Amino acid sequence: MTESKREDDKAIEARSLAERGLHEQAIGHNAEADRLLTQAQEIDPEAVAVVLEEHDAARAADARDQPTADQDVERVLPRIHSGPDRQSGS
């Protein structure tokens, strides 16, 4: 199996887990939602970000106030920092 195929498989798996996590959250199963979203985040954070962006885009802009939405995201997923490693001072 090629490296790109493995990466594609990981993205598909992470996306599926994230979508299931959002579904569980919607029906009130928060512990299961947290578990699924955390697992997806560990596999492929970028795929999870795409799922969350698509989910947010499907909601009306005023469906939730932003501070509450931000708090929920911070509770479920750790903040992702792009760019050079901040700890190494690069």
CORQUI-V685512 format. One record per residue. N is the residue number from 1. RES is the residue in three letters. SS is DSSP state (~ for helix, > for strand, _ for the rest). PHI is phi in whole degrees, -180 to 180 (* if undefined). Layout:
# CORQUI-V685512
N & RES & SS & PHI
N & RES & SS & PHI
This chain:
# CORQUI-V685512
1 & MET & _ & *
2 & THR & _ & -79
3 & GLU & ~ & -61
4 & SER & ~ & -66
5 & LYS & ~ & -66
6 & ARG & ~ & -63
7 & GLU & ~ & -65
8 & ASP & ~ & -62
9 & ASP & ~ & -63
10 & LYS & ~ & -64
11 & ALA & ~ & -63
12 & ILE & ~ & -65
13 & GLU & ~ & -64
14 & ALA & ~ & -64
15 & ARG & ~ & -62
16 & SER & ~ & -62
17 & LEU & ~ & -63
18 & ALA & ~ & -64
19 & GLU & ~ & -64
20 & ARG & ~ & -64
21 & GLY & ~ & -62
22 & LEU & ~ & -65
23 & HIS & ~ & -63
24 & GLU & ~ & -61
25 & GLN & ~ & -63
26 & ALA & ~ & -64
27 & ILE & _ & -96
28 & GLY & _ & 91
29 & HIS & _ & -94
30 & ASN & ~ & -66
31 & ALA & ~ & -63
32 & GLU & ~ & -67
33 & ALA & ~ & -61
34 & ASP & ~ & -60
35 & ARG & ~ & -62
36 & LEU & ~ & -66
37 & LEU & ~ & -67
38 & THR & ~ & -66
39 & GLN & ~ & -62
40 & ALA & ~ & -62
41 & GLN & ~ & -61
42 & GLU & ~ & -68
43 & ILE & ~ & -79
44 & ASP & _ & -156
45 & PRO & ~ & -59
46 & GLU & ~ & -67
47 & ALA & ~ & -64
48 & VAL & ~ & -65
49 & ALA & ~ & -60
50 & VAL & ~ & -64
51 & VAL & ~ & -61
52 & LEU & ~ & -66
53 & GLU & ~ & -64
54 & GLU & ~ & -63
55 & HIS & ~ & -63
56 & ASP & ~ & -66
57 & ALA & ~ & -66
58 & ALA & _ & -81
59 & ARG & _ & -98
60 & ALA & _ & -63
61 & ALA & _ & -58
62 & ASP & _ & -101
63 & ALA & _ & -65
64 & ARG & _ & -143
65 & ASP & _ & -75
66 & GLN & ~ & -60
67 & PRO & ~ & -59
68 & THR & ~ & -68
69 & ALA & ~ & -62
70 & ASP & ~ & -62
71 & GLN & ~ & -63
72 & ASP & ~ & -62
73 & VAL & ~ & -65
74 & GLU & ~ & -63
75 & ARG & ~ & -69
76 & VAL & ~ & -86
77 & LEU & _ & -126
78 & PRO & _ & -70
79 & ARG & _ & -66
80 & ILE & _ & -102
81 & HIS & _ & -109
82 & SER & _ & -98
83 & GLY & _ & 99
84 & PRO & _ & -64
85 & ASP & _ & -61
86 & ARG & _ & -72
87 & GLN & _ & -75
88 & SER & _ & -82
89 & GLY & _ & 77
90 & SER & _ & -73
